[in-house]
Amino acid sequence: MKKQYIILGLLLGCLQLAQAQFTLDGEFRPRTEYFGNGGNFTGGSFPAQTATDADEGFLRTSVRAALKAKYKAETYTVFTSFQEVFAFGDRPQIATNGNGNFRVQEAWADLKLGASSSLKIGRQPLSYDDQRILGGLGWAQQARTHDAAVYKYSKNGYSLDLGGALNTTIDEINNTSALFSYRDMVFVRANKKYDKLNVSVLGLVNTFQDSNVDDSNKSSLITAGLHVDYKLDALSLTSNLFIQEGERIGGVDVKGAFLASLGANYKMNDANSIGLTYEIISGRNNDSAAFFPIYGTNHAFNGLMDRFYVGNHGNAGGLKDLQLTYKTKISGVAVTLTGHYFTEHSDFNAFESRDLGTELDLVLAKKFKEFTLVGGYSHFFEPSDISDIPGVKSTQNWAWAMLVIKPKFLNTAK
């Protein structure tokens, strides 16, 4: 009799899956990196990342291992992903516990409210446009998610997202004393797609709190602006313009801080394209802290070696980044070569337009039938006022290789 109940339960489960859609996916992504001069690129404001003669090259391998499940019914979709990020050697072979990096990466439900609207609630990535201000940070093995609720509306090429988040512990407001975290956040993002033009407006307010005692240590920062894409035949133009007003953590004033960029890309043929981008990120001055692109995927913008705005350069002299990119395909291998020339925007010490260095980034990517190989090499040339310092190396180099496998374990939608 017990076996009959089990068989009946399995049949009912199969019937339910037949009426809905269930997918079970995975991801295995090891990445090995070689830091040629032993420099820690993200270890503080410039020039703290500069390598010295005492630094030696080293290898490091990290892995993202994830399991992702999605269940799509008529009126809702539920998604859950479990993920561990580990480095080779971070756990003794016979240890009884893990490295503490296993977590619920995503857990959300998207409730269908009507033909054009839904409510997505739970732990989720917030990724919009080119991810300059809100991005999923996919390059980082741990990636980035927010515990939020987002109302979504989409119709006739127009979309509107309204979202909010409140970070708490069990019974009190969380002590958020880091710029990459927040006490609460509200945001709105509106987008309209035309034939050749795509325009997005994004605004968010972040409240930080560096004490659980009362509300006297709260500060709020407003970030607002727009992203524009325009495509005319083989020519594509992209622009960002954002401002920040309010207060950073600890009541540090932010007045008129800004980020502005303009990029052009020309597709010469199916295999070759060339692009030119200029971006300015305002630095600190006597009246204001610097602009900081808070929750964006910063790795994708100011050089792959992450010398700027990846856990560093938070309230420094800003940045001017002139970059030239060439993309091609050689025997099925996608090749991207980018050059950056960095200068400072402004600083208390009148270092405006100071040379901050030059970087070259080469990336190779090859897709096979069931996996992808990606790798690259980057070289950073220090400015003369840094390289002339005794004991400081004039360059840094970094090489990496990554394997990406995304198995499809189960898909009832087929």
N, C-alpha and C positions, 0 to 999 in steps of 0.2 A: 504494500500500500504506500509506503514511504517513497519507493522508487517512482510510483505513478504520480505522486505529488511533485516530485522533482522534475519529471518529464513534462508535466502540465505547466509548471512554472517556466521551464525553458521555452516551451511553445508560446506561452503568453509573452515572454520577453522578446522572442523573435518577431512576433506579430507587432509589438510596439515599435521595434526597430524598423520594421518594414514600413510603418506609417510615418516614421520620422527619419532623420538622417543622423548617423553617428560615425564619427571619424576618430581614429586613434593614431596619432603621429608621434614621431620622435625626432631628436636632433643630437648628433654627435659631432662636436666641433673642437678638435685639438688645434692649438696654435703654438708654434715654437718661435721664439724671438731671440735674436742675438744683438746685444748692446755692445757695440764694438769698443767704445771707450769707457764703458762702465758708468756713463752719466745717467742720472735720474732725471728724465725730462720733465716730469710733473712734480718735482719736489720743492716747489715754492716759486716766488716771483723772480722774474729775470733780474740778475743773471745767476740765480742760485742753482739753475739746472746745468750750468757749465761744468764740463768734465775737467779734472785736474790730472797732473802727471801721476798721482797716486792711484787713480782709478784704473781698473783693469776690466777687460771685456768679459761678459758672462752670457750664458744661455739660460732661458727660462721657458718652460712649457706649461701652459694652462689649458684646461678643457671645460667646455660647456656640455653637459649631458642633460637632456630634457625629455620629458614625456608629456604629450599634449592630447587632451580629450575634448571633443566638441560634440554637443548634442543639440540638434536643431529640430524643434517641434513647430507646430503651426503658429503659435502665438509667442514663442520665446526661443532664445538660444542661450545655452549655458556652455561656458568654456573654462577649463581648468588645466593649468600646466604646473608640473613639478620639476624643479631644476636643481642641479648641484654644479657648482663651479669649484674645481680643484686644480692644484698645481702638482706636477710630478714631484713626489717626495714630501708632500705636506702631511702625510699620515704614515706612521710606522706600519710595517707590513702586518703585524699581528695585533694592532691596536683594537680595543673593544669598542671604541667610539669613532665617530667621523670627525671631519674638520670644522663642523659647525656651519657649513655653507650650503646645506640642503634646505630648500625652502619652497613654499608655494609662490611661484613666480607670478602667475595670473590666476584669478578666480573671479569671474563676473557672469552676470546674467543680463541679456539684452531683451527687454520686454517690448513686444509690439503693441503700440498704443493706437495705431491707425494705419491707413495706407501709406502715409508719408512720414510717420513719426515713431520714435521708440525711446525707451529709457534704459541706459546701460549703467549698471551699478556694480561696484566691486573693485578689485585690484586689477588695473588695466594700464596699458601704455597710452599716453596722450601724444599723438604724432600728427603734425599738421604741416602742409606745404613742404618746404625744403628742410624742415626740422631745425630752423635757426633758433627759435625760442622754446618751442615744445617739441621734443623728439624722443624716440624710443631708445636711443643710444645703443643700437645693435652691435656696434663694434666691440664695446666692452662686454666681456664674457657674462657679467651679471645683468647687463642691460638695465633699463629704468622703467619702473611702473609707479602709478599713483593709486591711492585708495580714494576713489571718487565716484560721484554720480554725474552722468552726463545725459541731458535731454538732447535728442537729435531730430532734426527736421530736414527733409530733402524733397524737392519737387522742382521740375522744369529747369534743371541746371543750377538751382539755388539751394544752398544748404546752410543750416544754422545749428551750432552746438552751444549749449549753455551748461556749464559744469561747475562743480564745487567739491571741496574736500575739507575735512576736519580731522587732524591727527590728534588722537588721544591715547592715553594708556588705559589701564583698567578703570580708574575712577577720577582721572584728572587730565587737564590739558597737558600735552606732551611738551617737555622742555626742548625747544628747537633752537639751538644755538649755532647752527651752521647754515651758510647761504644756500646750500643745496637741499635744505629741508625747510619746512614751514609749519606754522601752527594751523593756518587755514588758507585756502585759496578759492577764489571764484574767477571764472573766465568766460568769455564769449568769443566765438569765432564764426564769422559769416563769410561765405564764399559764393561767388557767381562766376560761372563758366560761360563764356561767349564763344563765337566761332574761332577766333584767333587770340582772344584775351582771357586771362584767368586772374581774378582779383580776390584777395582775401584780406579781411580786417580781423586783427586779433587784439584782445585786451585782457589782462589778468591783474588781479590784486592779490599779493601775498602778504600775509601777516606773520611776523616772526615773534617768538617769545623766548627770552633767555632766562626765565625764572618761572617756577611753578607757584610762587608765593601769591602773587596778585597780578593784575593787569597793567601795572605801572611800567613794566619792562617790555611792553609790546611796541612793535614798529611795523608800519605798512609800506610796501613798495608797489607802485603802479608801473606796469610795462604795457605799452600800447603801440600799435603801428600797423603797417600793411606790407603784404607781399604781392608782387605783380609778375606775371609771366606773359610774354607776347611773342607769338610765332608768326613769321612772315616767310613762307617758303623755306629756304635752307637756313635762314637766320632766326635765332631765338634770343630774346632779351629777358633778363631776370633782374628784379630789384627788390631790396628790403629797406624799409625805413621804420625804425622803432625809437621810442623815447622812454626814459625812466624818470619818475618823480616820486618823492616821498622820503622814506627813511630806510636805511639798511638796519641790520641787527645792531642793537646798542644805540639807536637813535642817530646814526650817522646820516647827515643830510645828503640827499641826491636831488640835484636841481638841473634839469635840462640835459641830463646824460643821454647819449644817443648812439645808435648804430645805423650806418647807411652803407649800402652797397649797390653796385651796378655791374652786371655781367652780360657778356655777349658771346654767343657760340655760333659758329658757322660750320655747317655740315657740307664738306666738299664733295663727298660721295658716300656710298653705303659703308665704306670701311674707314674713312678718315674725317676727323673734325678738329677744329681748333677753337679755343675759348680764351677770353681775356676778362678778368674780374678785378675790380678795385673795391676794397672795403675799408671803412673807417670806423673804429670803435673808440669812443671818447674816453680820455683818461681823467684822472683826478685833477682838481684845481683848488684854489683857495676857498671856493664856495660849494663844491660838490665832490662827492665820491665818483668813481669811474662807472661807466656802464658795464654791466655784466650780463651775458646772454644766458642766464640762469639754467633753464631745464632743456636746452637744445642739445643736439648731437654735435658738440663742438669739434669732435675729432675730424669731421668732414670738411672743415672750413680753413683753419689757419695752420695748415701743415700737418702731415700725418705723424710727425714726431711729438705732437702734443706739447710743444713748448709754451703755448699760450692758451689760457682759459680751460684747462682740464685739471681741476683741482689746484690751480695756481693762477697767478697774475690777476687776482681778484680785485684789487684796488690799486693798480699800478698806473703807469702813464698812458694806458690805452694802446692802440695799435693801428697802423696803416699797413694793409696787406695788398700788394700788387702781385697778381698771379697769372701765369700763362700756362695753358693746358693743351696738350696734343693727345688725341686718341686715335688708335688705329687697330687693325686686326691683322695678325700674321699667322698663317697656317692654323686658323681657328683659335688663336690665343688673343684675347683682348688686352691691349697694351695702353696704359695711361701714363704719361709723363707730365709732371707739373713742377713749375718753378715758382718760388715765393721770394719776394723781397720785402722785408719787414722794417718799418721805422716806427718810432714812438709818436703818439699823437700829442700829448701834453703831460706835464708833470709839475709838481711844486718847484722843482729845481731848474726850471727853464730848459729842460732837455727836449723841447719840441723838435720833431723830425730827426732825433738821434737814430743812428743806424742800429738795428737790433739783430741783423744777420740775414743770411740767405739760405734757403732750403730747396733741395731737389728731391722729388718723390717719384719713384717708379713702381707701378703696380702691374702685375701680370695675372690674368684669370683665364682658366680653361674649364669649360663644362664638359663632363663626360656623360655617359648614359645615365648613371645612377649616383654620381657624386661630382663635386666641384673642387678644384685645387686653386688656391689664390696665394700669391706671395708678392713680396716687394722689397725694395731697398731704398733707404733715405739717407741723405747726407746733409748735415747742417754746417755752414761756415760761419764761425763767430765773427762779430764785428771787430775792427782793429783795436778799439779801446778796451776790449775784453781779451783778445788773443795776445796782446802785448804785455799782459800781466804775467810776471814770472810764475811758473808752475801751472799755468792754465793751458789746456789743449786748444788748438785753433779750430778743430773740427770735432763733430760727433757723427757716428754712423750707426745705422740700425737696419737689420734685415729680419724678415719674418716669412713664415710659410704656414698656411692653414688649410686643413681638410674639412669640407662641409658635407655631411651625410644627413639626409632627412628622410628616414624610412617611413613608409605608409603601412602601418600594421593592419589597419582595418578601415573600410569605407563602405557603409551600407547604401550610400547614394548611387553607387555604380549599378 
